[in-house]
Amino acid sequence: MEHEAFIAHDVPPEIFDRLLALGWRHFGELFYYYQTVEEPELRHVRPLRIRLEKFSRSKSQRRTWNRNCDLSIRLIPLNRTEELDTLFDLHKARFSHDLPESLGSFLGEDPAIKPTDTRQFELRLGDKLIACSFLDVGQDSISSIYAMFDPEESARRLGIFTMLLELDWAAQNGMTFYYPGYAYREASRYDYKKEFRATEYYDWNSWQPLIPNSPMS
């Protein structure tokens, strides 16, 4: 089947790792995968992961890291607030189509129901919340759910920076894999995910190394 989904209220960390390794994602209680999508032309979905023991930052990623050393950063359990919803509304204004309805589209509409260990990175400039990312913690894996930032701070490349924060935390905590989500075999707006070293892609049979400037099968 090219598209599957199920509902789960509680997924143990070791089972969550296995689902990620088979290409599954989730928003709230909804677990799903899809192998193709039309946007509007047919695109072939490829789950990605980074093998943490082999990852290192590129020169541009090191610049992004250093550019944001003035921010206050904390990692806390998932806590959806009005402040986060306001930031989400600012962030989604960057897009002209396929706009998500709410933060609940990614986190689930009932914050009390968390089938996995979901946490959030909050990034502040002074007292102002300028970015936030959400991640799931498995037994040996981290899965990035969603990241958002204030468009006024676009020069900081906060989408990349939050990924680097998640990668750093995962490595420090002895994880094996970091899953940044889906990309497409074809060129798309998700290609920034392919720019990280030690990235692998799932061809829906096995995981393959992503070779820079080479097409995915």
Order of alpha helices (4+ residues) and beta strands (2+ residues): beta-alpha-beta-beta-beta-beta-alpha-beta-alpha-alpha-beta-beta-beta-alpha-beta-beta-beta
